[in-house]
């Protein structure tokens, strides 16, 4: 249904601009009001590659568990800084707490869960999730007619 009114057009224009500028539509936050790390999942013929952007962390900050068909990636980081001047009249303490959890359901008929491995390098957590041999793509072959 089309309308010739200018007001709905202007209203949609402003909504789109504000939504793009402040990204109000993104409600994907962790419990500490920080955004969840972005995740890319790529499928090849032999495996799935899960890449998570988590800059500034250490590999020991991650807790990765596989429970039945559920792969869970967790992290909790606590930081505490304290500053005091020479005469002891003031102290500044800053606390920082960051945590997140991402969960993925795996298809146990496709995934070889016994051989999943993870690496962390240059701010990227990378999980290699191999496929079962029977789930891998097989090349086309010619079938002879008898």
Secondary structure, DSSP 4 states (H G I P E B T S, - for coil): -----HHHHHHHHHHHHHHHHH-TT---B-TTSSBPPPEEEEE-SSEEEEEEE-TT--GGGEEEEEETTEEEEEEEEEEEEEEE-TTSS-EEEEEEEEEEEEEEE--TTTB-GGG-EEEEETTEEEEEEEBPGGGS----------
